[in-house]
Amino acid sequence: MTRIFIAVCLLLLVCHATYAQHVVNGQVTDNTGAPIPGVSVFEKGSTRGVTTDGGGAFRLEAANTNAIIVFRGLGYATQEVALNGRSTLTVILLSEATAMQGVEVVGSRNLNRSVTQTPVPIDIIPIARITNSVGQLDLNQLMQFVAPSFNSNRQTGSDGADHIDPATLRGLGPDQTLVLINGKRRHQSSLVNLYGTRGRGNTGTDLNTIPAAAIERIEILRDGAAAQYGSDAIAGVINIVLKSSTDEFTGNVNGGLTSKGDGENVGFNGNYGFKIGEGGFMNVTGDYLYRGRTNRAEDPVKVGEDKVPRRFYGDALMENFSAMFNARIPITEKAEIYSFGGYNQRYGNAYAFTRYAGDDRNIPSIYPNGFDPQIVSNIGDRSLSVGVRGMLKGWNVDFNNTYGINRFHYYVEKTLNASLLEQSPTRFDAGGFQLNQNTTGLHFTRFFENVLPKGTNIAFGAEFRTENYKIFAGEEGSWKAYGAYYLAPNDQGGVDTVYRAAGSQGFPGFQPANAVDESRTNLGVYTDLEFNFSSHFMIDVAGRFERYNDFGNTLNGKLAMRYEISPALAFRGSVSTGFRAPSLAQIYFNTTYTNVIRGEAIENLLTRNQSNITRVLGVDPLKQEKSVNGSLGITSRPAKGLSITVDGYYIKIKDRIVLTGDFDADNAPEIATDLQNLNVSVVKFFTNALDTRTLGLDAIVTWSKRFTGGHDFTATLAANFNDLETGDVKTSAKLANRKDIYFSERERSFLIASAPPSKINLTLDYRIGKFNTNLRFVRFDRIKLLDYDGVYDVFDPRIVTDLSVGYKITGNLSWVIGVTNLFNAYPNKQDAGLTDSGGIYEPVQMGFNGTYFFSRFSFRF
């Protein structure tokens, strides 16, 4: 694979065509002549881009004298200017009040920079520029090291979470963040996380289905937005804006591996856009990424007779195919049809816990040396959004329908069903689950210039959403017990009949009794009013009413404001209520599965929340999570090229949904008779058991300077400080004395560790001529997790250092080499037999793969 990568890179070097560059200098002002700092200035259809400094000035290297330069600034209408041979430009941006609707804002190319003119904190992440200087290739990992409030760790030994990375904002659940594409709701994954150090009991959106090469920018609204966008927006909103460039092919060839020689990554992607009619376009992206395994397991030979739980511990093997398109076709002078969508197919292979030769779950005639089951995934993800928008009697009208489906199919290889003895197959179809979602929306917006001194913007609309969730069974041998047994001596001198373990080892399949096919509907109506009392003071008021066919009604509101004391200082703040309806997976998911504790497998039943078992135990049906959000911050530009934003936040969530611990006759004797009557040995379930309170602070400082001689330097310091507290555990009446099982201290430690107490990012970017270098330090604070002995495993603070150097070989070919985790930082070692993941490192903070070397060729034609 490495040889193929090298050959492709050499071929690109030989085959590309060179061309001269054209340097453009200029300034950007508003219609009063005041300079506008922080405006994104870039060549259309390329990755070349800069940001205006404190005086509104810029210097850009364009491809040629006929290039088209795009100017984008928050609160201003985007402009495209053809150079036509000019080397100096003076551009005036006109105000566009409608650019401040929610998170659908035009952005800045500053790394990790909050948009300073909005009443709520928004990060703008320019993906094209960032991907040219960092080693991360998938979207989750890229954002993990860019945005301090965003956290995502690759899991291992976590079943489905080995294949879909859970991600969080501000330490809340993966399902408490809403993801949009081009401002439209994105469907979630069908996976509900059961294991791992992130997102237990939560569903979430699989960001890695979206190729980074298709993205122009990512906007992260770090504020509660359920009143504006509906369920899932308690922690905030991530809006992914797709590329719209035309008449140019851009691409990347990526490769890398760890310092231990594993975890090789090879990626190819290409993006091309072409015009359709007058003002229309279609932009298409294709992406392929291969990720090899890593192994950081202890050697069983070196630890003596006490065998470690896993002979293989590390990243799963992954092969990811993605395609994305974004299109717009004008149909009249005032109306257009638009569409976007994507295709993703992922194949994963992750090792489960080891079954050694003498293990009761092994058949020595099949595996004389024991075996390591492999959980294989086939994940398909499809989406399509189609809409029409335009002007109607002074109103901007947008009618849209967006559909998405995610299907997760499990297979288990190099395994067996011990109850079949020597006749057992070694590969099983284990079944899986599927989620599809359809959202139809009608939206109206209009700006009234003569209402209030600086105008009023009114937005309102309605959305109707349907969802369907399915679980489909695996083949019989993946779950059935066939009755094989053996006789084992007991302490009384006799023998016991011990039945062989049923189902495919590593991951037992879904049974026909687990199968579900459930749907629900949701109708939402909202209004959003923005009052601009002056150029210095504005207030935004939003309200949303929603009706679920299975949860009834809810009404939520939001109030936000911004007051600018001077061009150098402004205050902003918001307060809102929110909600999150439980996902269909949390309501209906059920399975019989294997839980490994201290290296031993125990069969458990995870029952659906509305089952006979939960009713007998007195467990209430799941209800909505309710939240109160508040934020207060300042934005400042105290000097030329210097930008500062500081935002504090408070998030209180009531009736948070959690996954309970295991109840059986021994640890909960008060329900022993109930379990016996129901023929259940061990049971767990989803329930509204917890109230949480989160306090935090986001701070971002950016300084940029252009020195004499064409030296450009940018420094960005971004930090998130986060503290989560949990309240008393709320149980059913029958289990009132079992709070330690309902939600244990161990589970509490995993919830709190969803985000480190602090995460600090310092990025230094330097450019001169054809050279650029990027140096980044990310500090992850200490994390504590309770192990199976009830002792806290402490993971001390770690600093990860990334370094890259880039060179523009020609105008259409650039090369970057670099290293992530330069100083080979690892989490603290722990006892593998007592950790949740069965390894000496837990998948916390920055991961456990050590130093990674990478190289990237970027080209355009």
SVG drawing of the C-alpha trace seen along z (x, -y; Angstrom):
<svg xmlns="http://www.w3.org/2000/svg" viewBox="-50 -57 61 93">
<polyline fill="none" stroke="black" stroke-width="0.4" points="0.0,0.0 2.8,-2.4 4.5,-1.7 1.3,-2.5 1.1,-5.8 4.7,-6.8 4.1,-5.8 1.0,-8.0 2.8,-11.0 5.7,-10.6 3.2,-10.4 1.6,-13.7 5.0,-15.3 5.8,-14.3 2.4,-14.9 1.2,-18.2 1.5,-21.5 2.9,-24.6 1.7,-28.2 2.7,-31.6 1.1,-33.1 -0.4,-36.7 0.0,-38.7 -3.0,-40.8 -3.0,-43.5 -6.1,-45.4 -8.4,-46.6 -12.0,-45.8 -14.3,-48.4 -17.9,-49.0 -20.1,-51.6 -18.9,-54.2 -15.3,-53.6 -14.5,-51.9 -12.1,-48.9 -13.5,-45.5 -11.2,-43.0 -11.7,-39.3 -13.1,-39.1 -12.5,-35.8 -10.7,-36.5 -10.1,-33.6 -9.7,-32.6 -12.8,-30.9 -12.4,-27.2 -9.1,-26.9 -7.7,-26.5 -5.9,-29.8 -7.2,-32.1 -6.4,-34.8 -8.2,-37.0 -8.1,-40.8 -6.1,-42.2 -7.2,-44.8 -7.0,-47.5 -9.0,-45.5 -5.9,-44.9 -5.0,-41.7 -2.4,-40.1 -3.3,-37.1 -1.4,-34.9 -3.9,-34.1 -3.4,-31.5 -3.4,-34.0 -4.6,-37.5 -8.1,-36.2 -8.9,-34.6 -12.1,-35.4 -11.7,-36.6 -14.5,-36.0 -15.0,-38.3 -17.1,-37.0 -17.7,-38.7 -20.3,-38.2 -23.2,-40.6 -22.2,-41.5 -23.3,-40.3 -20.7,-38.1 -19.0,-39.6 -17.1,-38.0 -14.6,-40.2 -12.8,-39.2 -9.2,-40.5 -9.0,-41.2 -5.3,-41.8 -5.5,-44.0 -3.0,-43.6 -4.7,-46.1 -8.4,-45.9 -10.5,-48.1 -13.7,-46.3 -16.8,-47.7 -19.0,-45.1 -22.7,-46.0 -24.7,-45.1 -26.9,-42.0 -28.9,-41.7 -30.3,-38.3 -26.8,-36.9 -27.4,-36.7 -30.1,-34.0 -29.1,-31.4 -25.9,-29.6 -26.3,-30.0 -23.7,-32.7 -20.9,-33.5 -17.6,-32.8 -14.0,-33.7 -10.9,-31.7 -9.3,-32.3 -8.5,-29.0 -10.8,-28.3 -12.2,-31.9 -15.5,-32.9 -17.6,-35.2 -17.5,-38.4 -20.6,-40.1 -23.3,-37.6 -25.2,-37.5 -24.1,-33.9 -20.7,-32.3 -20.0,-30.7 -16.8,-29.0 -15.9,-29.0 -13.6,-26.2 -12.2,-26.6 -11.8,-23.0 -9.9,-23.4 -7.2,-25.4 -6.9,-23.3 -6.7,-19.9 -3.7,-21.2 -1.7,-21.5 -2.8,-18.7 -2.5,-15.0 -6.1,-14.0 -8.1,-12.8 -11.6,-12.0 -13.9,-14.8 -14.3,-13.7 -10.5,-13.5 -9.9,-16.7 -12.4,-18.6 -11.1,-17.0 -7.8,-18.8 -9.2,-22.0 -12.2,-23.0 -11.7,-22.9 -15.4,-22.5 -15.6,-19.4 -14.6,-16.0 -14.3,-12.7 -12.2,-9.6 -11.8,-6.5 -13.1,-3.5 -11.8,0.1 -13.6,3.1 -16.8,1.2 -18.7,3.2 -20.4,0.7 -18.6,-2.3 -15.4,-0.9 -16.9,-1.7 -18.7,-5.0 -16.9,-7.5 -19.2,-9.2 -18.7,-13.0 -19.8,-15.6 -20.0,-19.4 -19.2,-20.9 -19.1,-17.4 -22.8,-16.7 -24.2,-13.6 -23.6,-12.9 -27.4,-13.1 -27.6,-16.6 -25.9,-18.2 -27.8,-18.9 -26.0,-18.5 -27.1,-20.4 -25.8,-20.3 -26.3,-23.6 -28.7,-24.6 -30.9,-21.4 -31.2,-18.8 -28.9,-15.7 -30.2,-12.3 -28.5,-10.4 -26.8,-7.1 -28.8,-4.0 -26.2,-3.0 -26.8,-3.4 -23.6,-3.4 -23.5,-0.7 -19.8,-0.6 -16.7,-2.8 -15.6,-6.0 -17.9,-8.3 -21.6,-8.5 -22.9,-5.5 -26.6,-5.1 -26.6,-7.8 -27.2,-7.9 -25.5,-10.6 -24.6,-11.7 -21.8,-10.0 -19.8,-12.9 -17.3,-10.6 -19.9,-9.9 -19.2,-13.4 -15.9,-13.7 -13.8,-16.7 -13.0,-17.4 -16.6,-18.3 -16.8,-20.9 -16.1,-24.6 -16.5,-25.4 -18.0,-24.2 -20.0,-26.5 -20.2,-25.5 -22.9,-27.3 -21.8,-26.9 -25.2,-27.7 -28.5,-26.0 -30.7,-26.3 -33.6,-23.9 -36.0,-26.9 -34.6,-27.7 -33.9,-24.3 -35.7,-21.7 -34.7,-18.5 -31.0,-17.6 -29.8,-21.2 -29.3,-21.4 -25.5,-21.6 -25.4,-23.5 -25.4,-23.1 -22.9,-22.0 -23.6,-23.3 -21.6,-21.9 -21.5,-24.1 -20.7,-22.3 -18.5,-23.6 -19.9,-25.5 -16.8,-26.1 -16.9,-25.5 -14.6,-25.0 -11.8,-23.4 -10.6,-20.0 -8.9,-19.9 -7.7,-16.8 -5.4,-15.3 -3.3,-12.2 -2.7,-11.4 -0.6,-8.8 0.9,-8.1 1.6,-5.6 2.5,-5.5 6.1,-5.4 5.4,-1.7 4.8,-1.0 1.1,-0.3 -2.1,-2.3 -1.3,-3.2 -3.6,-5.7 -4.0,-6.1 -6.6,-8.5 -7.5,-9.9 -10.1,-12.5 -11.2,-14.8 -13.6,-17.7 -15.0,-19.2 -17.7,-21.7 -19.3,-22.8 -21.7,-25.5 -25.3,-24.9 -27.0,-27.7 -26.7,-31.3 -25.7,-31.2 -26.2,-27.5 -23.7,-24.9 -23.1,-21.3 -20.1,-20.5 -19.2,-16.8 -16.7,-15.1 -15.4,-11.6 -13.3,-10.3 -11.6,-7.0 -9.9,-6.4 -8.2,-3.3 -7.1,-3.1 -5.1,-0.1 -5.2,1.5 -3.0,0.4 -2.2,2.8 -1.2,1.5 -2.0,4.6 0.3,6.1 2.1,9.2 0.5,12.2 3.9,13.9 5.4,10.9 2.8,10.7 3.1,14.3 0.3,16.7 -2.3,13.9 -3.4,13.6 -4.5,10.1 -8.1,9.8 -7.0,8.9 -4.2,9.9 -5.2,7.2 -6.1,3.7 -6.2,0.7 -7.9,-1.1 -10.2,1.0 -9.4,1.6 -11.6,-0.7 -12.3,-1.3 -14.5,-4.3 -16.0,-5.2 -17.8,-8.6 -19.4,-10.8 -21.2,-14.1 -22.8,-16.6 -24.1,-20.2 -26.2,-21.8 -28.2,-24.9 -30.2,-25.6 -32.0,-29.0 -35.5,-28.6 -36.4,-32.3 -34.7,-35.5 -36.0,-35.2 -36.2,-31.5 -33.9,-28.4 -33.9,-24.7 -31.2,-23.4 -30.1,-19.9 -27.4,-18.2 -26.8,-14.7 -24.3,-11.9 -23.4,-8.3 -21.2,-6.5 -20.2,-2.9 -17.9,-1.8 -16.4,1.6 -14.9,2.1 -13.1,4.9 -12.5,4.7 -11.1,7.2 -13.2,8.3 -11.8,9.7 -9.5,12.8 -10.8,16.3 -7.7,18.4 -7.2,22.0 -8.5,23.3 -11.5,20.9 -14.9,22.6 -16.1,20.6 -13.5,22.2 -13.5,25.4 -9.9,26.5 -10.3,28.6 -11.3,25.4 -8.9,23.0 -6.0,24.9 -4.4,21.6 -7.6,19.8 -9.1,17.1 -9.8,13.4 -13.3,12.8 -13.5,10.0 -16.6,7.8 -17.1,6.8 -19.4,3.9 -21.1,3.0 -22.5,-0.5 -24.5,-2.2 -25.5,-5.8 -27.5,-7.7 -29.0,-11.2 -30.8,-13.5 -32.1,-17.0 -34.1,-18.9 -35.7,-22.3 -36.9,-25.4 -36.3,-28.9 -36.8,-32.5 -38.5,-35.8 -42.3,-36.0 -43.8,-39.4 -40.8,-40.6 -40.3,-37.4 -37.5,-34.9 -39.2,-31.5 -37.6,-28.1 -39.4,-24.8 -37.3,-21.7 -37.5,-18.0 -34.5,-16.1 -34.2,-12.3 -31.5,-10.2 -31.0,-6.6 -28.3,-4.8 -28.0,-1.0 -25.6,0.9 -25.1,4.6 -22.9,6.8 -21.0,9.9 -18.7,11.8 -15.6,13.6 -13.0,16.0 -15.5,16.9 -17.7,19.9 -20.9,20.9 -19.5,23.1 -22.9,24.8 -22.5,26.3 -19.1,27.8 -17.0,28.9 -19.9,28.3 -19.8,24.6 -19.3,22.2 -16.6,19.6 -18.5,16.7 -22.0,15.5 -24.4,12.9 -25.4,11.2 -28.1,8.8 -28.3,5.1 -30.4,2.0 -31.5,-0.8 -32.8,-4.4 -34.4,-6.6 -35.6,-10.1 -37.6,-12.5 -38.0,-16.2 -40.2,-18.6 -39.9,-22.3 -41.3,-25.6 -39.4,-28.7 -40.0,-32.5 -37.6,-35.4 -37.8,-39.1 -35.8,-42.2 -37.8,-45.4 -35.5,-48.3 -38.0,-50.9 -38.9,-49.0 -36.6,-50.4 -33.6,-52.5 -31.5,-49.7 -34.3,-47.3 -36.0,-44.2 -35.6,-40.7 -38.6,-38.3 -38.3,-34.5 -40.9,-31.9 -41.7,-28.4 -42.8,-24.9 -41.2,-21.4 -42.8,-18.0 -40.5,-15.0 -41.0,-11.3 -38.6,-8.7 -38.5,-4.9 -36.2,-2.5 -35.7,1.2 -33.8,4.0 -33.3,7.1 -32.3,10.5 -29.1,12.4 -28.9,16.0 -29.9,18.6 -26.4,19.8 -25.4,16.3 -27.7,16.3 -29.1,19.7 -28.1,22.1 -28.0,25.7 -27.7,27.4 -24.1,28.8 -22.7,29.1 -19.9,30.7 -19.6,31.9 -17.4,30.0 -16.4,30.9 -18.0,28.8 -16.9,27.9 -19.2,30.6 -17.3,33.4 -19.9,33.9 -20.2,32.6 -22.2,29.8 -23.7,29.7 -22.3,26.6 -23.9,25.6 -21.7,24.2 -22.0,20.5 -24.6,19.7 -24.3,17.4 -21.4,16.1 -18.5,15.2 -17.5,11.5 -21.0,10.3 -24.1,12.5 -26.6,11.8 -30.0,10.2 -32.8,12.7 -36.2,12.7 -37.6,11.6 -35.4,8.5 -36.7,7.4 -38.6,4.0 -40.1,1.7 -41.3,-1.5 -42.1,-5.0 -43.0,-8.4 -43.9,-11.9 -43.1,-15.4 -44.5,-18.7 -42.6,-21.9 -43.6,-25.6 -41.2,-28.4 -40.6,-32.1 -37.4,-34.1 -37.4,-37.9 -34.2,-40.1 -34.5,-43.7 -31.7,-46.0 -32.3,-49.1 -29.0,-50.6 -25.8,-49.7 -24.6,-48.9 -27.5,-47.1 -29.6,-44.2 -32.0,-41.6 -33.0,-38.2 -36.2,-36.5 -37.1,-32.9 -39.9,-30.5 -40.7,-27.0 -43.7,-24.7 -43.4,-21.0 -45.8,-18.1 -44.7,-14.5 -47.2,-11.8 -45.7,-9.8 -44.7,-12.6 -47.2,-15.3 -46.4,-19.0 -43.5,-21.2 -42.9,-25.0 -39.4,-26.5 -38.0,-30.0 -34.7,-31.9 -33.6,-35.5 -30.3,-36.8 -28.7,-40.2 -25.5,-42.0 -24.4,-45.5 -21.4,-47.1 -19.8,-49.7 -17.2,-50.6 -15.5,-49.1 -13.1,-47.5 -15.6,-46.0 -19.0,-44.3 -21.1,-42.2 -23.3,-39.4 -25.5,-36.9 -28.5,-34.5 -30.9,-32.5 -33.1,-29.7 -35.0,-26.6 -34.7,-23.4 -35.6,-19.7 -34.6,-16.5 -37.0,-13.7 -35.5,-10.2 -34.4,-8.7 -36.3,-5.7 -33.2,-3.6 -33.3,-4.5 -37.0,-3.6 -36.9,-0.4 -33.4,1.0 -33.1,4.5 -30.7,7.3 -29.1,10.2 -25.4,9.5 -22.0,10.4 -20.5,8.0 -16.9,8.7 -15.9,8.0 -12.4,8.8 -11.9,10.8 -15.0,12.9 -18.1,12.9 -21.5,12.6 -24.8,12.8 -27.1,9.9 -30.5,8.8 -30.9,5.1 -34.7,4.8 -36.6,2.1 -38.0,-0.6 -41.6,0.2 -41.3,4.0 -43.2,6.2 -40.1,6.4 -39.7,2.7 -43.4,2.4 -43.2,5.1 -40.2,3.3 -42.1,0.1 -39.9,-1.8 -41.6,-4.8 -41.7,-5.2 -39.0,-7.5 -39.8,-11.2 -38.1,-14.2 -34.9,-15.7 -35.5,-19.4 -32.8,-22.0 -32.1,-25.6 -29.2,-27.3 -27.5,-30.6 -24.4,-32.3 -22.7,-35.6 -19.6,-36.8 -17.5,-39.6 -15.9,-40.2 -13.1,-42.6 -10.6,-43.9 -8.3,-46.0 -5.6,-46.4 -4.9,-45.9 -4.9,-42.2 -6.0,-41.2 -9.4,-39.5 -10.6,-38.2 -13.8,-36.4 -14.7,-35.0 -18.0,-33.2 -19.2,-31.6 -22.1,-29.2 -24.5,-27.3 -26.5,-24.3 -29.0,-22.5 -30.6,-19.3 -33.5,-17.6 -34.4,-13.9 -31.3,-12.9 -31.5,-9.5 -29.0,-6.9 -28.4,-3.2 -28.6,-1.4 -26.3,1.2 -27.1,4.9 -29.8,6.1 -30.0,9.7 -31.4,11.7 -28.1,11.4 -27.6,7.6 -31.3,6.8 -33.1,9.5 -36.3,7.4 -37.0,8.1 -35.7,11.8 -39.2,13.2 -40.1,10.8 -37.1,11.8 -37.8,15.5 -41.4,15.2 -40.2,13.4 -37.5,16.0 -34.8,13.3 -31.4,13.6 -29.8,10.2 -31.5,7.1 -30.7,3.4 -32.7,0.7 -32.8,-3.0 -34.4,-5.4 -34.7,-9.1 -32.5,-8.9 -30.4,-12.0 -30.3,-15.7 -27.0,-17.4 -25.5,-20.9 -22.6,-22.1 -20.6,-25.3 -18.0,-26.3 -16.0,-28.9 -14.8,-29.3 -12.0,-31.7 -10.4,-32.4 -7.6,-34.9 -6.3,-35.4 -3.5,-37.7 -2.4,-38.1 0.4,-40.3 1.8,-40.9 5.5,-41.8 7.6,-43.6 8.9,-41.2 5.7,-39.2 5.9,-37.4 2.5,-36.4 2.1,-35.2 -1.1,-34.1 -1.3,-32.9 -4.5,-31.4 -5.1,-30.5 -8.4,-28.7 -9.6,-27.0 -12.6,-25.3 -13.0,-24.9 -15.9,-22.5 -17.3,-21.3 -20.2,-18.8 -22.0,-17.8 -24.7,-15.2 -27.6,-15.2 -29.3,-12.5 -30.2,-9.3 -33.9,-8.9 -35.1,-5.3 -38.3,-3.4 -40.1,-2.6 -39.1,1.1 -35.4,0.3 -35.2,-2.8 -32.5,-1.1 -30.4,-0.3 -29.2,-3.7 -25.6,-2.3 -26.8,0.1 -29.3,-2.3 -26.5,-4.7 -23.2,-3.7 -20.3,-5.8 -18.4,-4.1 -20.9,-5.1 -20.9,-8.6 -17.1,-8.8 -17.5,-7.9 -20.2,-10.6 -18.1,-13.3 -15.1,-12.2 -17.0,-12.9 -14.9,-16.0 -11.7,-16.9 -12.0,-19.7 -10.0,-21.8 -8.7,-21.6 -6.4,-24.3 -5.2,-24.7 -2.3,-27.0 -1.8,-27.2 1.0,-29.1 0.9,-29.6 3.7,-31.2 3.8,-31.8 6.3,-33.3 6.5,-32.9 6.0,-29.3 6.7,-28.0 4.3,-27.6 4.6,-25.9 2.0,-25.1 2.9,-24.3 0.1,-23.3 0.0,-22.4 -3.1,-20.8 -3.3,-20.3 -5.8,-17.8 -6.5,-18.0 -6.6,-15.1 -9.3,-12.5 -10.4,-10.0 -12.3,-6.7 -13.4,-4.2 -12.1,-0.7 -13.8,2.7 -12.1,2.8 -13.7,-0.5 -10.4,-2.4 -9.9,-5.5 -7.6,-5.2 -6.0,-8.6 -5.0,-9.9 -2.7,-12.8 -2.7,-15.9 -1.0,-15.5 0.2,-17.9 0.1,-16.8 2.4,-18.6 1.8,-18.7 4.1,-20.1 3.8,-20.4 5.8,-22.1 4.3,-22.9 5.8,-24.0 4.1,-25.2 6.0,-23.2 4.1,-25.0 0.9,-27.0 -1.2,-23.9 0.8,-21.4 1.7,-21.7 3.3,-19.3 2.9,-19.0 4.9,-16.7 4.3,-16.6 4.0,-14.7 1.2,-14.5 2.0,-13.8 5.6,-14.7 6.8,-13.7 4.9,-10.4 2.5,-11.2 0.4,-8.3 -2.2,-8.1 -1.1,-6.6 -0.9,-2.8 -3.5,-0.9 -4.3,2.7 -5.7,4.1 -7.8,6.6 -9.7,3.8 -10.3,1.3 -13.5,1.0 -11.7,1.5 -9.4,4.4 -6.2,2.5 -3.4,0.8 -4.6,-2.5 -8.2,-3.7 -9.3,-5.6 -9.3,-9.0 -7.9,-12.5 -5.8,-12.3 -6.0,-8.5 -3.3,-5.9 -1.5,-5.4 1.5,-7.7 3.4,-9.5 2.0,-9.6 3.9,-10.7 2.0,-12.0 2.5,-13.4 0.0,-15.1 0.0,-16.2 -2.7,-18.8 -3.3,-19.6 -5.7,-21.5 -6.4,-21.6"/>
</svg>
